Structure formats: C-alpha cells, structure tokens
C-alpha cells in the first residue's frame, strides 16, 4: 500500500512538472519578443530615415545629437522616443510570410512596405552594428500598432504603437525648437529689455522680483509678499505693476523657434546675421540660480517672423513677431502710482 502511494505521489509530481513546463513555454511564446533587445538607445550613434523622396541623417557629435547636414542641435526627446520604439519592435505577431522565402513574393503594397511607400530606417550602434528596417502604415484593425519588416526579410510583422508618424524624413522635424533649457516664469529673477522705438531711439527697462513688506501680520511683524520692481538706468527702484510685469516674465519663459531658415545660401545667411548686428530688440533673462540667457531679435521677415540669434548655432532662426509684443513697453508703463493700492 505504501509503495502504491509513493508511486502515485511521484506520478502526481511528474505531471505537475510537465504542466508547469508547458505553461512556462506557452507564456514565453506569448511574451513580446524584440530582435533588438540587446541594443539600447544610448548606444546608437547614427540614425537615417528615407521616405517619399526626402531623407535625413542624425548623428551623435561630441556627445550631442545634431542633424548631419548643418550640425543643428536635434530634439533629443523625440530621438529617445523614436529609438525606444525602434529597438523595442516585436516579432511576436506575423501578418504575412512568403512561402517561397523570397521577400519579392510578399504583398508589400498592402502594408505600405513597398519601395514607393515605406519608411526606410537605418540605425548604427557605437560598436559598429547597423540595422535597416522598413516601416509601413498603421494597422487599420486597432490603429494602435504598426506594420514593419527587417530589410531583406520575407516576413511582415505587426508591433504595438503607431509610432511611424514620429519617424519623419524632414530635417526640420528633428531640430530642437528650444532656444535654451526650459524654465518656468517662477524661475526668473529679472528681465532687462532694450528695443528700438520710433525714429530709432533706444528704449530700455529692467524688471526684477522683489520681496515687499506689507501690512502688519496678525502674529506680529509684517507680512512679506513677492512683487516686482522697476529699475531705472540710474539705479532708482520703484514698485512695478504686478500684472504688466508678470506678463513680461511669463512671455520670457515661452520663447521657442517657430521656423528654421534652412538652405545654404551664403549671401542670404550673411544678410540674416547682419540684421542681428544692430538688433531691433535684446532681451536679457536672469534666473534665480544666476543662469543668464539672451534673446537677440533682428529684422522682420514675411511680416510673420523676426530673425533671432541662436545660442548654439551660427545660423539665425525665425520667431513669430507676436512673441515680442509684450516686451515693447516703455519704462513709464511699469511703475506703480499708488504702491499701497497695487499691493492690495
């Protein structure tokens, strides 16, 4: 009897082991699989995208990503996002396989993976490895996945996320639209503006944050609130209108590139730079931590933009004219006539 029970126990354990192994194998088969799992975005040194006759190459230069053609700083957030999707593409779900084993026998056009429609993407790793894939259209089944295939492969896969829209072949889509590292209006300590008024006369004003002592507090002493002061050229300081000063600080935190000039016309580039030698407006921004930034704006172009000096590239960029409207103030517009009423 005991022997029979022992045999039964062993059989049960063996069966449990078989069932566990089978479940484990099914789980692994169902798990997402990426052929590029051993690659990480931080090790990619070059990315090339070709699509609909356009192409762009991005390279890592001196530790920073730039567009290869003109060495313009690249949008690193977009690069990280795209590289993350590319290196994480899955081969779990096959949607088409050529029985002959030859890629030409696939119906590539049905997935926008044919020569006329596919995005051809190549990335190169720091160790020299290079991968080329074709990206097709977004799946119409769920609009949450994309079709793709390795170049030369006879199999088409579907992988999660409609990320193909982010993989542009236009250089301007990859360029960094920030003039300097982002900050908030609350991070700004002072803004100084000099601009050219009617007849070429220079207009100048400076606004600073200031801690103002107000009415006595219930616990004794006086309350301290943060306000703004206008600083005259002779160093005189007067309370500034909160609404007007806040608008200037808020706008100073929102500068961005609205259009890239593009092209390599030397004469045109020289003219754009010349317009910044005697700028229309210079805005100097000082942050609370002591960091300083400057926005140097020149001539108007197409009645929409002003040329602006780029802090990290020799060529100027274009910024919408309206972004400068809140800075075109005169010093007399800021001081408060009744400081007590303003603090209330």
C-alpha positions, 0 to 999 in steps of 0.5 A: 500500500505504501509503495502504491502511494509513493508511486502515485505521489511521484506520478502526481509530481511528474505531471505537475512538472510537465504542466508547469513546463508547458505553461512556462513555454506557452507564456514565453511564446506569448511574451513580446519578443524584440530582435533588438533587445540587446541594443539600447538607445544610448548606444546608437550613434547614427540614425537615417530615415528615407521616405517619399523622396526626402531623407535625413541623417542624425548623428551623435557629435561630441556627445550631442545629437545634431542633424548631419547636414548643418550640425543643428542641435536635434530634439533629443526627446523625440530621438529617445522616443523614436529609438525606444520604439525602434529597438523595442519592435516585436516579432511576436505577431506575423501578418504575412510570410512568403512561402517561397522565402523570397521577400519579392513574393510578399504583398508589400503594397498592402502594408505600405512596405513597398519601395514607393511607400515605406519608411526606410530606417537605418540605425548604427550602434557605437560598436559598429552594428547597423540595422535597416528596417522598413516601416509601413502604415498603421494597422487599420484593425486597432490603429494602435500598432504598426506594420514593419519588416527587417530589410531583406526579410520575407516576413511582415510583422505587426508591433504595438504603437503607431509610432511611424508618424514620429519617424519623419524624413524632414530635417526640420522635424528633428531640430530642437525648437528650444532656444535654451533649457526650459524654465518656468516664469517662477524661475526668473529673477529679472528681465532687462529689455532694450528695443528700438522705438520710433525714429530709432531711439533706444528704449530700455527697462529692467524688471526684477522680483522683489520681496515687499513688506506689507501690512502688519501680520496678525502674529506680529511683524509684517507680512512679506509678499513677492512683487516686482520692481522697476529699475531705472538706468540710474539705479532708482527702484520703484514698485512695478505693476504686478500684472504688466510685469508678470506678463513680461516674465511669463512671455520670457519663459515661452520663447521657442523657434517657430521656423528654421531658415534652412538652405545654404545660401551664403549671401542670404545667411550673411544678410540674416546675421547682419540684421542681428548686428544692430538688433531691433530688440535684446532681451536679457533673462536672469534666473534665480540660480544666476543662469543668464540667457539672451534673446537677440531679435533682428529684422522682420521677415514675411511680416510673420517672423523676426530673425533671432540669434541662436545660442548654439548655432551660427545660423539665425532662426525665425520667431513669430513677431507676436512673441515680442509684443509684450516686451515693447513697453516703455519704462513709464508703463511699469511703475506703480502710482499708488504702491499701497493700492497695487499691493492690495 
